[in-house]
Amino acid sequence: MPFADITGHEQSISLLQASLRNGRLAHAYLFYGEARVGKLMTAVRLAQTLNCEQSSQTEAQDSCGHCRSCLQIAARTHPDYFVIEPDPKAATPQIKIEQVREIEQQFVYRPLVGERKICLIDDADRLTIGAANALLKTLEEPPGHSLFILITSRLHALPITIRSRCQALRFTTPARTQVEAALILKRELSPADARFLAVFADGRIGEALTANLADVRARQQECLTLVKPDSLRSSTTILSASENLAKTDRGEETLVWLTRWIRDLVIVIVDGDQDQILHYDQLADLRRYAQRADIDALLTLLNDIERTEQQSTRHLNVQMTLETTFLRLRDALGLVPAGASA
Ligand SMILES: [Zn+2]
């Protein structure tokens, strides 16, 4: 696949292509920015471009995506291409010194087919101190035929010594409209679904492209059912829903959905930026709620949910938090409990 397949990051890509064209590619790059915005994909495309067997593509400083070399890089079987990453199954995922040593030994030799040996280090902030020191030695005197691409979404967690040895490229979150366009093109989604997923993923294209739309829509529907006036008026519904959600481990997720729904409602009340509204297809309903809602109560509720989540992610009493949130939401929306005399 060519670079054009990547959503956003035009500046970083054109800088890389200009460097390729002028033979000025650095020996070490650091791609940093939020998770799942396209850093890894860009790194893979760069590796493919350096080795692509379609020479016409190579002149354009791009890759074809389907020659043997491009496929081998995608499958991580190319003889000059190495990927280091933390073991995702480990309790504390780390990149260990042995992994870096293995690369060092490989990089003593010249590349087997291409001009460069390429080492991609994903989640580079997970290097142990020993591994970082070992890598630093290599980065200080990189073999002429080497290319290191370090990737991180936690720049501050990477030793400054490593950072200073790399040419850093910042990857920003693509615009929502870009993500939407990519979803319509690549996933053939309807404009409404594309908009919904783009806002849901907060511009994280990787997330938007892989999220299971049916699942996300089901969660949305569940949240919308829970905030219906009939559900909120019934204390029995509130209590049993909170208990069930806490039991099935989906409580915290529901809390996130509730938070986003309340935020949408606040945006509607203050006539804010509709681009940020997740439940855009519920706009008519949101406007109806807005007429009777107490904005102060909603804002306080949002703050309190946020504070609860920050304070005690580990020992959060999900069931109780959900119950309280529903009850306070009921009040804030001006709904009278069923059975109570108005
Ligand atoms: Zn190719």
Boltz pocket constraint, residues with backbone or C-beta under 6 A from the ligand:
constraints:
  - pocket:
      binder: B
      contacts: [[A, 48], [A, 51], [A, 52], [A, 53], [A, 54], [A, 63], [A, 64], [A, 65], [A, 66], [A, 67], [A, 68], [A, 69], [A, 70]]
      max_distance: 6.0
